[in-house]
């Protein structure tokens, strides 16, 4: 019964794989809770500094910062792309890259060149294979990134903007909506675009110390750093959620495959037994 032996080997192999995917699902669920806590802890600071920038954008300050000025002609665009370092997280990275390539294609048809900065191995490998100009690479951030790890990468893009090498800077990442939904997101960082909220029904200016230029130079960079860090923690929460769902699906599919193979094995075994009985009866009748 050679076929039966092969089926048993397949069943054993699938069950071993099922154990691995089940363990990965539980690990991802544990990491997801921590990632969500980290993401939610950083949101109040990001929201507060966004409100401050919103008021500054409507203030009549004696100093006009370059980050808040609209550019005339857009020749080159910079994008900070955030992805995961590891796979096995469903279509998370693929959906982001597909959405981003559509937007990049529309820019290129307008004659706008693209410089990118990648955070995560998946984005680095993908866009390097496509031949994009990668100005900076950051990988192996882990599950608990610190803002200090991102400062060098952010500075590369800010320096390019300050030197007019790029006229616009955006960030692309997977925004965490809930455990089941993660949405590809492309947000413009520079020049700053402030979205009006219900809380901002009025605006005011600030008293700057020592002066407006020094204060804004520091504050606006902190604002960009906060948005990039928020994008990183959002993407990590999305990654763990997507991996948990993908591993659960793989575990369920393995269970279904085992059931189907066991049914096939039982049928093959029953057929072999029936054939043996028929041979024995036929041999006895011949005698």
N, C-alpha and C positions, 0 to 999 in steps of 0.2 A: 504493500500500500504506500507507494512512493509519493503519490499526490497528497495523501493524508499527512505524511511527515512534513512535506513542504508547507502545508497549511498550518500545522502546529508551530512550525518555526516562525511563520509570519505572525501568528497570534502572539507568541512570546515577544517578538520584536516590537510589535505595536503596543503591547502592555508596558514594556520597558519605556518606550517613548511617552506613553500616557503618564507614567509616574513622573517623568521629567517635566512635562508641560504642566502637570498639576502642581508640582513644587514651585515652578516659575510663576504660576498664577498666584499662589499664596504669598510669595516674596514680593511680587509686583503690588499686590493689595496692601501689604504692610508699608512699602515704600510710598505708595500713592497717598496714604493718609498723612505721612510726614511731609510729602511734597505739597499737598494741599494746605497744610498748616503753615508752611513756609511762605507759600504764595499769598495766603490771606493775611499773614503778618506784615508783608511788605506793601500791601495795597493802600492802607491808610496814609503812609508817607507819600506814596506816588500820587494819590488823589489830592493831598494837601498841597504839595509843591506844584501840581498842575493848576490849582486854583490861584496860587500866588502868581504863576506865570500868566494866567488869564488876566489878572488885574494889571500886571505890568504891561501887557500888550495894549491896553487901553489908556495907560498912564501918559501924561505929558512930561516925559523925563527930559532933562537937559542933555542926556547922552543916548544916542540911538545905537543899539548893539547890532553888529552885522548878522547875528543869528536870527534877528527878528525882521530883517529887511527882505522884501521879495526880490528875487533875481530877475534880470531882464531876459537873457537868452540862455536856455538850458542846453549845454553842449555835452556834459558828462554827468552821470548819475552814480551815486554810491549807495550800495545796499548791504546792510549787515544781516546775514542769513543765519538763523539759529535752527539747528537740527539736533538729533540725538547722536550719541557716539556709537550706540549699539542698535542692532536690528531687532527682529522678532516683536515688532510693535504694530503689526497690521499695516495699513496704508497711510500711517501718520506722515512720514517723510515724503512719500510719493505724492500725496495730495497737496502738500505744501509746494513741492517742486513744480508740479504740473500747473498749479495756479500761478506761481511766480513766473514760470516761463512764458505764459500767455501775456502777462504784463510786460515782461522784458521784451518780448517780440513786438509789442505795440510801440515801445520806446525806440527800438532799433529801426522800425519802419519810418520813424520821424527823424532818423539820423543822429539819435542820442546814444553815446557810448556808455558802457556800463563797467564800473569797478565794483568788485564785491569783497566783502570780508566774511569769512565763514567761521561759525562757532559750532563745532561738532564734526565728527569724522564723516558722517553720511553726506553732509552738504559739501565738505571739502572734496571728497572723492567724486561726487556727482558733477560738480561744476568744473573741477579740474579736467575731467574726461571730456567735457563739452568745450574746453578751450577758453574759458572766461579768464579775465585778468583778475587774479586774486591778490589783493594787497596785504592781507593779514590772515593768519590761520590760528585758531585756538581750539584745542581738543582736550579730552580727558578732564573735564571739569568735575565729574563725579555727580553724586546725587545731592550734595550740599555745597553749592558754589558760593564763593564769597565775592563781594563787589571788587575787592582788590585784584582778583584774578582777571577781571574784565577791563581794568583801566588802561592797560597797554594797547589792547585791541581798539578800544574806543578812541584813544588818543591818535592812533594812526589815521582814522577816518576824519576826526576833527581837524587834525593838521592839514589833511588834504583839502578840507573845506576852507580853512583859513587861507591857504595858498591859492585858492580858486582853481585847484585841480579838479574838483567836483563842485557843481553848483546846487546840488540837492542831495540830501542824505535820508535814507529810509531804513526801516527795520522790518524783517519778515520772520514770523514765528507762528506756532500753533497756539491759538488762544483757547484757554480752558473754559468751556461753557458748563459742562457737567461731566459725570463719569462716562457717559455714552457719547458725548458730542465734543469734538475739538475742531475748531474752525481755523483754516489758514488765514493769516492776517498780515497785511502790508500797511505800515503806518509811516507817514512822513515825519521825520525828526527835525530836519533843517531845510529851508528856513521854517521856523516854528509856525504851526497852524494850530490855533487854540480853538477848541470847540466850546460853544456856549452851553452852559448847563442851567438847570432851574435855580440852583443856589446862587448863580452869578447874575442876579437881577439888577445889580448895581456894581459900580467899579470905584476904586480909589487908588491914589498914589501912595508911595511910601517915603519915609524919611531915610535917606541913604547915608551910611557912615562907614568908611571915611568919605567916599563919594560914589556917585552912581556907577561910574565905569568899573571901579574895583569890585563893587558889590555884584553887579550884573555879570562880570566875567566869571566869578566864582559860582554864582547861583545858577546860571544857565548851563554851565558844564555839569553841575550836580543834577540838574533836571534831565539832561541827556543820559547821564549815567544811571539815574533812577529808572528811566524808561527801558533802557537796555537790560538792566538787571531784572526788572519786572517781566520782560519778555523771556528771559532765560528761565526763571522759576515757573512761569506759566507753561513754557514748553516742556519742562521736566515733569510737571504735574500731568500734562497731556500725554507724555510718553508713558508714564507708569499706568495711567488709566487705559490707554490703548493697548499696552502690553498685557495687562490683566484680562481685558476682553478677548484679545487674540489667543492667549493661552487657554482661556476657558473654552473658546470655540474649538481649539485644537484638541483639548481633552475630551470634549463631547464628541467630536468627529472620530477620535480614536476609539471611544466606547462603541459608537455605531459600527465602525469597521470590524471590531472584535466580534460583535453580535452577528454580523453578516458572515464573517469567516467561520465562526462556530457553527452556524447553520449549514454552510457549505460542507464543512468537515463532517458534521453528523450525517448529512445526506450521502457523502462519499463513503463514510464508514458503514452506513446501513446498506448501501449498494454492494460494497465488498462482502459484507456478511451474507447478504442474500445470494450473491454469486457463489460463495463458498458452500452454502447449504444446497444450492441447485446442483453444484458439481458432486457433492457427496451423495445426494439422492440419485443423480444420474448414474453415478458409479455403482451404487448399490443395485439399481434396477438392471444394469448391464450384467452384473454377477448373477 
